[in-house]
Amino acid sequence: MTMNDFRSEKTRLQSKPAILTQSWVIWEFSAVIETKGFKFETVNLHDILKAELQAQQVPIDVFYTNAGWIVEGAGDALKIDKDVRARVTANLRNSIYTNMQFIAGIDYFGDSNWADIQMMMIVQPEKPSELPAAPIRPQAANTQPLIPDAAFLVLALIAVGLFYSGNGGLQVLSIVGVMGALGIYMTSNSQVAEAKRKYESQLAIYQEENIERNRKIEKIKLEEEELKRNRLCRSFQWDDLRVLHTIMTFSVRKIIRDNWLQKGATVKEFVHQTKNEEIIPESKKNIFDEFQ
């Protein structure tokens, strides 16, 4: 099947954007191709690849999407690079190994006759658990007694002096003043004591929540470390990954041969890297050699 045989936007399933980081890549191939004017783009690769896999009844889902690399921003914050490009992505259908993905794309150098085709296998860690939000530390109530102890003592001494002045009016005034001041003093101190008890209770809850949050964060970090350590341990995933890698690279090679190389395009330079030789053996071979 060639590019002219199969073109249908209806078959282009859009998946969520592919997020890439270097540590997830376990195999990668890139080749610089002199196209000799023959145009072949990522969208064409997707359409033909999807049709051929469907015709072979291969249980692989193929998507047409955008992909961007994770880059380190200010303050070690991670963000997606603004350079987002069209890519074909593929993963095993109904597989428990949802973290495996094949990615391929073709990038042209402006309007020239030079292009770069890239293929890679990634094993992306499962989405880490979100860290629990930090509890809000309570603020101590900014309350003070309306009549501090020292001021109340001064008022009491003044009232005593007035009471023993021998003046009946001043004696009444001293008694009323002391009773009023005593009421304000007791009420104000009671409110301050209640605010203090409330703050101490909220602070105790905050401290407990903070201890629990730190415990959860530590657990999440341990789980993430275990995930990173074990995501490529020997398992049936290795076998499935090899199958996915073999089918996809063979299919892409065949399509590039039929729609580009046999028309005169040539591979001028290539890079072939394996990050995990136990799963995919190291090779310095140009995978398109047999087609030229």
C-alpha positions in Angstrom: 0.0 0.0 0.0 1.4 3.4 -1.0 0.6 7.0 0.1 -1.8 7.4 -2.8 -3.8 4.3 -1.9 -4.8 5.5 1.5 -5.7 8.9 2.7 -8.5 9.5 5.1 -8.7 12.0 7.9 -11.5 9.9 9.5 -8.9 7.3 10.5 -6.7 9.7 12.4 -7.5 9.1 16.0 -6.3 12.0 18.1 -4.7 11.0 21.4 -3.6 13.2 24.2 -0.3 14.9 23.5 2.7 12.7 23.9 5.0 13.8 26.7 8.7 12.8 26.3 11.7 12.9 28.6 15.1 11.5 27.9 15.1 9.0 30.8 12.0 7.2 29.3 13.7 6.5 25.9 15.1 3.0 25.8 15.6 2.8 22.0 16.0 5.4 19.3 16.8 5.7 15.6 17.1 8.8 13.6 18.1 9.2 9.9 18.7 12.3 7.8 17.2 11.7 4.4 17.8 13.6 1.1 14.3 13.5 -0.3 15.2 14.5 -3.9 12.0 16.4 -4.0 9.7 13.5 -3.0 7.4 14.7 -0.2 6.4 12.3 2.5 5.2 13.6 5.9 4.2 12.3 9.3 0.5 12.4 8.5 1.2 10.1 5.4 3.2 7.7 7.5 0.3 7.5 10.0 -2.4 6.9 7.4 -0.5 4.1 5.6 0.8 2.5 8.8 -2.7 2.4 10.4 -4.2 0.9 7.3 -1.5 -1.8 7.0 -1.7 -2.8 10.7 -5.5 -3.0 10.4 -5.3 -5.2 7.3 -2.9 -7.5 9.2 -5.3 -7.5 12.2 -2.4 -6.6 14.5 -3.7 -5.5 18.0 -1.9 -2.2 18.0 -3.6 1.2 18.3 -2.1 3.9 16.2 -2.7 7.6 16.9 -1.8 10.9 15.2 -0.9 13.5 17.8 1.5 16.2 18.9 4.6 15.5 21.1 6.7 17.7 23.2 9.7 17.2 25.5 9.8 18.0 29.2 12.3 20.7 29.9 13.6 22.1 33.1 12.4 25.6 33.9 13.2 28.1 36.6 13.6 26.8 40.1 13.8 23.2 38.8 10.2 23.4 37.7 9.3 21.0 34.8 7.4 22.3 31.8 6.7 21.2 28.2 9.0 22.6 25.5 7.2 25.0 23.2 8.6 23.1 20.2 5.7 20.6 19.8 5.7 18.4 16.6 3.3 16.0 14.9 4.0 12.4 15.7 2.6 8.9 15.2 2.2 7.0 18.4 1.4 3.3 18.9 0.7 1.0 21.8 -0.5 -2.5 22.4 -4.3 -2.8 22.4 -5.9 -4.1 25.6 -2.5 -4.5 27.2 -1.8 -4.1 30.9 1.5 -2.5 30.0 0.1 0.9 29.1 3.4 2.6 29.8 5.0 1.3 26.6 4.8 3.5 23.5 6.3 3.6 20.0 6.7 7.1 18.5 7.7 8.1 15.0 7.8 11.4 13.1 9.3 13.2 10.1 10.6 16.7 10.2 11.6 18.8 7.2 14.4 21.4 7.3 12.3 24.3 6.0 11.4 24.0 2.4 14.6 22.1 1.5 15.0 18.5 0.2 16.3 17.4 3.6 14.3 15.6 6.3 14.8 13.7 9.5 12.9 10.6 10.4 12.9 9.6 14.0 11.6 6.5 15.8 11.8 5.7 19.5 10.5 3.3 22.1 9.6 4.8 25.4 8.6 3.3 28.7 6.8 6.0 30.6 6.4 5.7 34.3 2.8 5.7 35.5 1.5 9.1 36.5 2.8 9.7 40.0 0.3 10.3 42.8 -0.4 14.0 43.5 1.3 15.3 46.6 -1.2 16.1 49.3 -1.8 19.8 49.8 0.0 21.4 52.8 -2.3 22.2 55.7 -2.9 25.8 56.5 -1.1 26.9 59.7 -3.6 28.7 62.0 -2.9 32.3 62.9 -2.8 33.3 66.5 -5.6 35.6 67.4 -4.4 39.1 67.9 -6.4 39.7 71.0 -5.4 41.5 74.2 -7.5 42.2 77.4 -9.3 45.6 77.2 -8.0 46.2 80.7 -4.5 44.7 81.3 -3.7 43.4 84.8 -1.5 46.4 85.6 -4.1 48.9 84.4 -6.8 47.2 86.5 -4.6 47.3 89.6 -4.1 51.1 89.1 -7.9 51.6 88.7 -8.5 49.6 91.9 -6.0 51.7 93.8 -7.6 54.9 92.5 -11.1 53.5 93.5 -9.8 52.7 97.0 -8.5 56.2 97.4 -11.8 57.7 96.3 -13.7 55.4 98.6 -11.8 56.6 101.6 -11.9 60.2 100.6 -15.0 60.8 102.8 -16.9 62.3 99.9 -20.2 60.4 99.4 -20.3 61.1 95.6 -16.8 60.0 95.1 -17.4 56.9 97.1 -20.4 55.9 94.9 -18.3 56.7 91.8 -15.5 54.5 93.0 -17.8 51.6 93.7 -19.5 51.9 90.3 -16.2 52.3 88.6 -14.7 49.3 90.2 -17.7 47.1 89.4 -17.7 48.3 85.7 -14.0 47.8 85.3 -14.2 44.4 87.0 -16.9 43.3 84.5 -15.0 44.5 81.5 -11.8 42.9 82.9 -13.4 39.5 83.5 -15.2 39.4 80.2 -12.2 40.6 78.2 -9.9 38.1 79.8 -12.4 35.3 79.3 -12.5 36.1 75.5 -8.7 36.2 75.3 -8.5 32.8 77.1 -11.1 31.3 74.8 -9.2 32.6 71.7 -6.0 31.2 73.0 -7.6 27.7 73.7 -9.1 27.8 70.1 -5.7 28.7 68.6 -3.9 25.9 70.6 -6.6 23.4 69.5 -6.2 24.5 65.8 -2.4 24.4 66.1 -2.5 20.8 67.4 -4.7 19.8 64.5 -2.4 21.5 62.1 0.6 19.7 63.5 -1.1 16.3 63.2 -2.2 17.0 59.6 1.4 18.1 58.8 2.9 15.0 60.3 0.3 12.9 58.3 1.1 14.8 55.1 4.8 14.3 55.5 4.2 10.6 56.0 2.1 10.4 52.8 4.8 12.3 50.8 7.4 9.9 52.0 5.3 6.9 51.0 4.7 8.5 47.5 8.4 9.0 47.0 9.1 5.4 48.0 6.5 4.2 45.5 7.9 6.4 42.8 11.4 5.1 43.4 10.1 1.5 43.3 8.3 2.2 40.1 11.4 3.7 38.5 13.5 0.8 39.7 11.1 -2.0 38.7 9.5 -0.6 35.5 12.0 -2.5 33.4 12.7 -5.5 35.6 12.5 -8.8 33.8 8.9 -9.6 33.1 6.5 -10.5 30.3 6.6 -6.8 29.5 10.1 -7.3 28.0 8.6 -9.8 25.5 5.7 -7.6 24.6 8.0 -4.6 24.2 10.2 -6.5 21.8 7.2 -7.5 19.7 5.9 -4.0 19.6 9.3 -2.7 18.7 9.8 -5.3 15.9 6.4 -4.9 14.3 6.5 -1.1 14.3 10.1 -0.7 13.1 9.6 -3.3 10.3 6.4 -1.6 9.2 7.8 1.9 9.2 10.9 0.7 7.3 8.7 -0.9 4.7 6.6 2.2 4.3 9.6 4.5 4.0 11.1 2.1 1.4 8.0 2.0 -0.7 7.2 5.7 -0.5 10.6 7.3 -0.4 13.7 5.3 -0.9 12.4 3.4 -4.0 11.6 6.8 -5.5 15.2 8.0 -5.2 15.4 9.4 -1.7 18.6 8.4 0.2 19.7 8.1 3.8 22.8 10.3 4.3 23.3 10.0 8.1 21.8 8.0 10.9 22.0 7.5 14.7 21.0 4.2 16.3 21.0 4.0 20.1 19.9 1.5 22.7 19.5 2.6 26.3 18.6 -0.9 27.6 20.6 -3.7 25.8 18.9 -6.4 27.8 15.6 -5.7 26.1 16.7 -4.3 22.7 20.3 -5.3 21.8 22.7 -2.6 20.8 23.2 -2.1 17.0 25.1 0.3 14.8 23.2 -0.8 11.8 21.3 1.5 9.5 18.0 -0.2 9.4 17.3 1.1 5.9 20.5 -0.5 4.4 18.7 -3.4 2.9 16.3 -1.1 1.1 18.9 1.0 -0.8 
